[in-house]
C-alpha cells in the first residue's frame, strides 16, 4: 500500500470536543475546505439538586470559584443565581463561555503560551491570599490535574463543587465509523487523555484499529502525545501543539496538511 502523506491524506477531521465547543473550530476549518466530524467522546450529564450546595458555599463568601472547563461554566451558570462572583478560568475558551452566560468578574489564568490547570494554580498563588477566605473548585466528577490538593498544600482552603458527570460514550457514530473504515479521515484532535483513551477503545470495539494508519493524531498537550506513542494504535503520525491552546492546535493541524494559516 502506498504511504499516506499530508498531500494525499483526506482533509476530513474528527473533533472530539462537545458540540458547543467544536463548532467554532469546524467553521474555521471549513475556510480551508476541511470537513469536520464533531464526535464528542464524553457525554456531559448534569447533577440534580445542586442549588442547596451552591447556596451553602456562597454563604461562606469564597474569594473565587476556580473553573477548569467550559462545561464547568455552563453547569455553574445553570445552578448559580449570581453573576458577580469572582471566576478564575483556565483559558480564553472558558472565559468566552463565562462572558456569554453573563458573569462579570472573570480572571483568565491562561497565558499567551497556553492554558492548563498548572497555570491556573500558579495564578491563584500569585493573586490570592490563603488567609482571606476559601476557594471553590468547580468541575465534573473526574478532573484533570490535582488543583485542590496543590492549593491545599500551599495553605489554601479549597472545596470541590461537583456539578456534572462526564461519561465516556460507548459507540462511534455511523458517520464516523464509515469515514474511518473508508479511509476518509485524515486527522483526529484530542484535548484530554480521557478523550484519546476513549477513542482508542472505540476503534478496537468497532474493529477499526488498522485504519488508524491513515489518521494523524493532533494533540493539545505532550501528555496526550506521550500516551499515544506508547499505546497499540498505529496512528499515521502523532503531533503535539507548540503550546496548549486552541490557536496552536489549529496551527499544528494546518501544518500537517501543509496549509498556511490565513490572516485574521
Secondary structure, DSSP 4 states (H G I P E B T S, - for coil): -PPP-TTTS--EEEE-S-HHHHHHHHHHHHTTT-EEEE--SEEEEEPS--HHHHHHHHHTT-SEEEE-SHHHHHHHHHH---S-SEEEESSHHHHHHHHHTT--EEEE--BTTB--HHHHHHHHHHH--TTS--EEEEEESS-SS-HHHHHHHTT--EEEEEEEEEEE-S---HHHHHHHHTT---EEEE-SHHHHHHHHHHHHHTT-GGGGGG-EEEESSHHHHHHHHHSS---SEEEE-SSSSHHHHHHHHHHHTT-PPPP-
